[in-house]
Amino acid sequence: MTHEIGSKSCQDLWRLSPGVTYLNHGSFGPPPESVKAARRVWQDRLDCQPMDFFVRHYEPAWRSSRRVLAEWIGADERNLVFVENATAAMNVIADALKLNAGDEVALTDHEYGAVYRIWERATQRAKDAKLRTIRLPLPIESAEHLVESIFQATTDRTRILVVSHITSPTAITLPVQDMVRQAHRRGIAVCIDGPHAIAQLALDLEQIGCDFYCASCHKWLCAPFGSGFLYVAPQFQKLIQPPLLSWGRLLPNRVEVWSDEFIWSGTRDPSPYLTIPAAIEFLEDVGLPYFRESTHALAQYARKRLVELTGKEPLVPDSPGWYTSMAHVPLPPGNAETLQKRLWAEYAIEVPIIAWNDRRWIRVSCHLYNTREEIDFLIDALQQTI
């Protein structure tokens, strides 16, 4: 496949606000026009005849969408349910895993802030449970050293390791399969926070072998907001309960397996779940190799220009094994929030300026609609503001 669909270039496949340089797909990924149109089809069917939609068509469509997604991410569909987003999925796991006195939950210092809060509450609910934060060695030089540093910090009390597939504050691709293998040797369960990995990486969840995988499809896959999923390995499925208890399946159908509880959680618009196959089709029509190669090349260009500007080195080697579609580079000292506000107010640039590990960083997200000219514009703006 090529980087064009019909006569349209990739930039024409989105309808973004004019005048805005949008370099933050990693936080909030806007869907392309074809995905928006597919969502409207489902919404129209729902709005025109809700009874027919919910009673006769919704559950088969839910299962069909799950089947497509499961095949795409290398998962057994029986191990998969839809949820609103990765945060919702992570809350389900934290609520399901009843911690005992002395249990430890291990996270790295590169985890998303909401994940810390979720597991902090979970450990606080359990008497004498502990949240342990593992500092990864910096700069990161090898997967072996990174994995070794994690398991040097775990103990015989560590019950679960929560780790990102691609970290949010630092945009690093972590060797999660090696981590899962080492954790299971020690009797430690693994929950992977994976919203940035969907589409950026070719996934095979069954091969990774994790116990839980939480993800959002509204980022790199470009599905609608509200389209996430939760993967649960069979040995843990009996523990899982939906955050909202309803019928599970509309009567006269009955709940038969764990995933049935997540089909019907009350009357809502399920179109984001049902539009996931359209998002997959969109990226496959463009060409997944092209998507991954071109967005990494643009992130690599952004990283090079940023290093030239600041003279500061990133955390990981310049390799697609360590970063994919996001460039992450340290900035000179200063206030992160002030810089982000200036870039928006003065230049209409949307890009995260992150305060992490007592330093200021920039994370540039690159999708198919972004260009080198936008990166150059960002560099020009930073020359005036940092």
C-alpha positions as CSV (number, residue, x, y, z in Angstrom):
1,M,0.0,0.0,0.0
2,T,1.0,3.6,-0.3
3,H,0.8,6.7,1.8
4,E,-2.2,7.9,-0.1
5,I,-5.8,6.8,-0.2
6,G,-7.4,7.5,-3.5
7,S,-6.2,11.0,-4.6
8,K,-5.8,12.3,-1.0
9,S,-2.5,12.7,0.8
10,C,-2.3,11.7,4.4
11,Q,-2.6,15.3,5.6
12,D,-6.0,15.6,3.8
13,L,-7.4,12.6,5.7
14,W,-7.9,14.7,8.8
15,R,-9.9,17.8,9.4
16,L,-7.9,19.7,12.0
17,S,-8.3,23.2,13.2
18,P,-6.6,25.6,10.8
19,G,-3.6,27.5,12.0
20,V,-2.8,25.0,14.8
21,T,0.4,22.9,14.8
22,Y,-0.8,19.8,16.5
23,L,2.1,17.7,17.9
24,N,0.3,16.0,20.7
25,H,-1.3,12.9,19.1
26,G,0.1,10.9,22.0
27,S,-2.3,12.6,24.5
28,F,-5.4,13.1,22.4
29,G,-5.4,11.5,19.0
30,P,-8.0,13.1,16.6
31,P,-9.7,10.5,14.4
32,P,-9.5,10.8,10.6
33,E,-12.6,11.7,8.6
34,S,-13.2,8.0,7.6
35,V,-13.3,6.9,11.2
36,K,-15.6,9.8,12.2
37,A,-17.9,8.8,9.3
38,A,-18.0,5.2,10.5
39,R,-18.9,6.3,14.0
40,R,-21.7,8.4,12.7
41,V,-23.2,5.4,10.9
42,W,-23.4,3.5,14.2
43,Q,-24.8,6.6,16.0
44,D,-27.5,7.1,13.3
45,R,-28.5,3.4,13.6
46,L,-28.8,3.8,17.3
47,D,-30.7,7.1,17.2
48,C,-33.1,6.0,14.4
49,Q,-34.3,2.8,16.1
50,P,-32.8,2.3,19.6
51,M,-34.9,-0.7,20.4
52,D,-33.9,-2.6,17.2
53,F,-30.3,-1.6,17.7
54,F,-29.8,-2.6,21.3
55,V,-32.0,-5.7,21.4
56,R,-31.1,-7.3,18.0
57,H,-27.9,-5.8,16.7
58,Y,-25.7,-4.5,19.5
59,E,-24.3,-7.7,21.1
60,P,-23.4,-9.3,17.7
61,A,-21.7,-6.0,16.7
62,W,-19.8,-5.9,20.0
63,R,-18.6,-9.4,19.5
64,S,-17.6,-8.8,15.9
65,S,-15.6,-5.7,16.8
66,R,-13.9,-7.5,19.6
67,R,-13.0,-10.4,17.2
68,V,-11.4,-7.9,14.8
69,L,-9.4,-6.2,17.5
70,A,-8.3,-9.4,19.1
71,E,-6.9,-10.7,15.8
72,W,-5.1,-7.4,15.2
73,I,-3.4,-7.4,18.6
74,G,-2.6,-11.1,18.8
75,A,-5.1,-11.9,21.6
76,D,-7.6,-14.7,22.2
77,E,-10.9,-12.8,22.0
78,R,-12.2,-14.7,25.0
79,N,-9.6,-12.8,27.1
80,L,-10.7,-9.3,25.9
81,V,-13.4,-6.8,26.9
82,F,-14.1,-3.2,25.9
83,V,-13.8,-0.4,28.4
84,E,-13.8,3.4,28.1
85,N,-10.0,3.8,28.1
86,A,-6.8,2.5,29.7
87,T,-7.6,4.3,32.9
88,A,-10.9,2.5,33.3
89,A,-9.1,-0.8,32.6
90,M,-6.4,-0.1,35.2
91,N,-9.1,0.7,37.8
92,V,-10.8,-2.7,37.1
93,I,-7.5,-4.5,37.8
94,A,-6.7,-2.5,40.9
95,D,-10.2,-3.2,42.3
96,A,-10.1,-6.9,41.4
97,L,-6.7,-7.7,42.9
98,K,-7.4,-7.8,46.6
99,L,-4.2,-7.0,48.3
100,N,-3.2,-8.6,51.6
101,A,-1.2,-7.2,54.5
102,G,2.5,-6.9,53.5
103,D,1.8,-7.2,49.7
104,E,3.8,-4.8,47.5
105,V,2.8,-3.3,44.1
106,A,5.9,-2.3,42.1
107,L,5.9,0.5,39.5
108,T,8.7,2.3,37.7
109,D,9.4,6.0,38.0
110,H,8.3,6.4,34.4
111,E,4.7,5.5,34.9
112,Y,1.7,7.7,34.1
113,G,0.5,9.8,37.0
114,A,-3.0,8.4,37.0
115,V,-1.6,4.9,37.3
116,Y,0.3,5.9,40.5
117,R,-2.9,7.3,41.9
118,I,-4.9,4.2,41.1
119,W,-2.5,1.8,42.8
120,E,-1.8,4.2,45.7
121,R,-5.5,4.0,46.5
122,A,-5.5,0.3,46.1
123,T,-2.6,-0.1,48.6
124,Q,-4.1,2.3,51.0
125,R,-7.3,0.3,51.1
126,A,-5.3,-2.8,52.1
127,K,-3.8,-2.9,55.6
128,D,0.0,-2.6,55.4
129,A,0.2,-3.0,51.6
130,K,2.9,-0.9,50.0
131,L,3.5,0.9,46.7
132,R,7.1,0.6,45.7
133,T,8.5,2.9,43.0
134,I,11.5,1.5,41.1
135,R,13.9,4.1,39.6
136,L,15.2,3.0,36.2
137,P,18.9,3.6,35.4
138,L,19.6,6.7,33.3
139,P,20.6,7.0,30.6
140,I,19.2,3.6,29.5
141,E,21.9,1.7,27.6
142,S,20.6,-1.9,27.3
143,A,17.4,-3.9,27.9
144,E,19.3,-6.4,30.0
145,H,20.5,-3.7,32.4
146,L,17.0,-2.2,32.6
147,V,15.3,-5.5,33.4
148,E,18.0,-6.4,35.9
149,S,17.5,-3.1,37.7
150,I,13.8,-3.7,38.1
151,F,14.1,-7.2,39.6
152,Q,16.9,-6.1,41.9
153,A,14.3,-3.8,43.5
154,T,11.4,-6.4,43.8
155,T,11.1,-8.6,46.9
156,D,9.4,-11.8,47.9
157,R,6.4,-9.6,48.9
158,T,5.9,-8.1,45.4
159,R,2.6,-9.3,44.1
160,I,2.2,-7.4,40.9
161,L,4.5,-5.3,38.6
162,V,2.7,-2.5,36.8
163,V,4.8,-1.3,33.8
164,S,4.2,0.7,30.6
165,H,4.8,-0.8,27.2
166,I,5.7,2.7,26.0
167,T,6.1,5.2,28.8
168,S,4.0,8.3,28.8
169,P,6.3,11.0,30.4
170,T,9.5,9.7,28.6
171,A,8.2,7.9,25.4
172,I,10.5,4.9,26.0
173,T,9.6,1.5,24.6
174,L,10.3,-1.0,27.4
175,P,11.2,-4.7,26.9
176,V,8.0,-5.9,28.4
177,Q,8.2,-9.5,27.3
178,D,11.5,-9.9,29.1
179,M,10.0,-8.3,32.2
180,V,7.0,-10.7,32.1
181,R,9.3,-13.7,31.8
182,Q,11.4,-12.6,34.7
183,A,8.4,-11.7,36.8
184,H,6.6,-15.0,36.3
185,R,9.8,-16.8,37.4
186,R,9.4,-15.0,40.7
187,G,5.7,-15.5,41.0
188,I,4.9,-11.9,40.3
189,A,1.9,-10.9,38.1
190,V,2.4,-8.3,35.4
191,C,-0.1,-5.5,34.4
192,I,1.0,-3.6,31.3
193,D,-0.2,-0.1,30.6
194,G,-0.3,0.0,26.8
195,P,-2.2,2.9,25.3
196,H,0.8,4.2,23.4
197,A,1.7,0.8,22.0
198,I,-1.5,0.2,20.1
199,A,-0.5,0.8,16.4
200,Q,2.9,2.1,17.2
201,L,4.1,-1.5,17.7
202,A,3.1,-4.8,16.2
203,L,1.5,-6.6,19.1
204,D,1.0,-10.3,20.1
205,L,-0.4,-10.2,23.6
206,E,-0.5,-14.0,23.9
207,Q,3.2,-14.2,23.1
208,I,4.0,-11.4,25.5
209,G,2.3,-13.5,28.2
210,C,1.3,-10.7,30.6
211,D,-1.5,-11.2,33.1
212,F,-3.3,-7.9,32.3
213,Y,-3.0,-5.4,29.5
214,C,-4.8,-2.0,29.6
215,A,-5.1,0.2,26.5
216,S,-6.8,3.1,24.8
217,C,-7.5,3.0,21.0
218,H,-8.0,6.7,20.7
219,K,-4.3,7.4,20.5
220,W,-2.2,6.0,17.7
221,L,-4.9,3.8,16.3
222,C,-7.1,6.9,15.8
223,A,-10.3,5.2,17.0
224,P,-12.9,7.5,18.6
225,F,-12.5,8.7,22.2
226,G,-14.1,6.1,24.6
227,S,-12.7,3.1,22.8
228,G,-10.4,1.2,25.2
229,F,-9.9,-2.5,26.1
230,L,-8.8,-4.7,28.9
231,Y,-7.0,-8.0,28.4
232,V,-7.1,-10.6,31.2
233,A,-5.3,-13.9,31.2
234,P,-7.6,-16.9,31.9
235,Q,-6.3,-17.6,35.4
236,F,-7.4,-14.2,36.7
237,Q,-10.7,-13.8,34.9
238,K,-12.7,-15.2,37.9
239,L,-11.6,-12.1,39.9
240,I,-12.7,-9.5,37.4
241,Q,-15.9,-7.5,37.9
242,P,-17.2,-4.6,35.8
243,P,-17.1,-1.2,37.5
244,L,-20.8,-0.8,36.8
245,L,-23.0,-3.7,37.4
246,S,-26.0,-4.0,35.1
247,W,-27.6,-6.9,33.1
248,G,-24.3,-7.8,31.4
249,R,-26.3,-9.2,28.5
250,L,-29.8,-8.0,27.7
251,L,-32.5,-10.5,28.7
252,P,-33.4,-13.1,27.8
253,N,-29.7,-13.7,27.3
254,R,-27.7,-14.7,30.4
255,V,-24.2,-14.0,31.6
256,E,-22.1,-17.1,30.9
257,V,-18.5,-16.0,31.0
258,W,-16.6,-13.2,32.6
259,S,-16.6,-11.0,29.5
260,D,-20.4,-11.1,29.2
261,E,-20.6,-8.7,32.2
262,F,-19.0,-5.9,30.2
263,I,-21.3,-6.0,27.2
264,W,-24.3,-4.2,28.8
265,S,-23.4,-1.8,31.6
266,G,-26.5,0.5,31.2
267,T,-27.8,2.5,28.3
268,R,-25.0,4.4,26.6
269,D,-23.6,5.2,23.2
270,P,-21.4,2.1,22.3
271,S,-20.3,3.5,18.9
272,P,-16.6,4.0,19.9
273,Y,-16.2,0.3,20.5
274,L,-18.0,-0.6,17.3
275,T,-15.8,1.8,15.2
276,I,-12.5,0.2,16.2
277,P,-12.5,-2.0,13.0
278,A,-12.9,1.1,10.9
279,A,-9.8,2.6,12.6
280,I,-7.9,-0.6,11.9
281,E,-9.0,-0.6,8.3
282,F,-7.9,3.0,7.9
283,L,-4.3,2.3,9.1
284,E,-4.1,-0.9,7.0
285,D,-5.3,1.0,3.9
286,V,-2.6,3.6,4.4
287,G,-0.1,0.8,5.2
288,L,1.1,-0.1,8.6
289,P,4.8,-0.4,7.6
290,Y,4.5,3.1,6.0
291,F,2.8,4.5,9.1
292,R,5.4,3.1,11.5
293,E,8.4,4.0,9.3
294,S,7.3,7.5,8.4
295,T,6.2,8.5,11.9
296,H,9.5,7.2,13.4
297,A,11.5,9.1,10.7
298,L,9.7,12.3,11.6
299,A,10.2,11.7,15.4
300,Q,13.9,11.0,14.6
301,Y,14.1,14.3,12.7
302,A,12.4,16.2,15.6
303,R,14.8,14.6,18.1
304,K,17.8,15.6,15.9
305,R,16.7,19.2,15.6
306,L,15.9,19.4,19.4
307,V,19.3,18.0,20.3
308,E,21.0,20.5,17.9
309,L,19.0,23.3,19.6
310,T,19.5,22.4,23.2
311,G,22.8,20.4,23.2
312,K,21.2,17.9,25.6
313,E,21.0,14.2,25.0
314,P,17.9,12.1,25.2
315,L,17.4,9.2,27.6
316,V,17.7,6.3,25.1
317,P,19.8,5.5,22.1
318,D,18.7,6.6,18.6
319,S,17.0,3.4,17.6
320,P,13.4,2.4,16.8
321,G,13.8,-0.3,19.4
322,W,13.7,2.4,22.1
323,Y,11.3,5.0,20.7
324,T,8.9,5.0,17.8
325,S,6.5,7.9,16.9
326,M,7.4,10.2,19.8
327,A,10.6,12.3,20.3
328,H,11.5,13.0,23.9
329,V,14.4,15.4,24.6
330,P,15.4,17.4,27.7
331,L,15.1,21.2,27.7
332,P,17.1,23.9,29.5
333,P,15.9,24.6,33.1
334,G,12.7,26.6,33.4
335,N,9.0,26.4,34.1
336,A,7.3,23.7,32.0
337,E,3.8,25.1,32.3
338,T,4.9,28.6,31.4
339,L,6.6,27.4,28.2
340,Q,3.7,25.2,27.1
341,K,1.3,28.2,27.6
342,R,3.6,30.5,25.5
343,L,3.9,28.0,22.7
344,W,0.1,27.9,22.5
345,A,-0.6,31.6,23.0
346,E,2.1,32.9,20.7
347,Y,2.5,30.2,18.1
348,A,-0.7,28.0,18.3
349,I,1.6,24.9,18.9
350,E,0.1,22.0,20.9
351,V,3.0,20.0,22.3
352,P,3.5,18.7,25.9
353,I,6.2,20.3,28.0
354,I,6.7,17.9,30.8
355,A,8.1,18.4,34.3
356,W,9.6,15.0,35.2
357,N,12.5,13.9,37.5
358,D,13.2,17.5,38.5
359,R,13.8,18.5,34.9
360,R,11.9,20.0,31.9
361,W,11.3,17.9,28.8
362,I,9.5,18.1,25.5
363,R,7.6,15.2,23.9
364,V,6.8,15.6,20.3
365,S,4.2,13.2,18.8
366,C,4.3,12.5,15.1
367,H,1.4,11.0,13.1
368,L,0.6,10.8,9.5
369,Y,-0.8,14.4,9.2
370,N,2.4,15.9,10.7
371,T,5.3,17.3,8.5
372,R,8.9,18.4,8.8
373,E,7.8,21.9,8.3
374,E,5.8,21.7,11.5
375,I,8.9,20.4,13.3
376,D,10.9,23.3,11.9
377,F,8.2,25.8,13.0
378,L,8.4,24.3,16.6
379,I,12.2,24.7,16.6
380,D,11.9,28.3,15.5
381,A,9.4,28.9,18.3
382,L,11.6,27.3,20.9
383,Q,14.5,29.4,19.9
384,Q,12.5,32.4,20.9
385,T,11.0,30.9,24.1
386,I,13.4,28.7,26.0
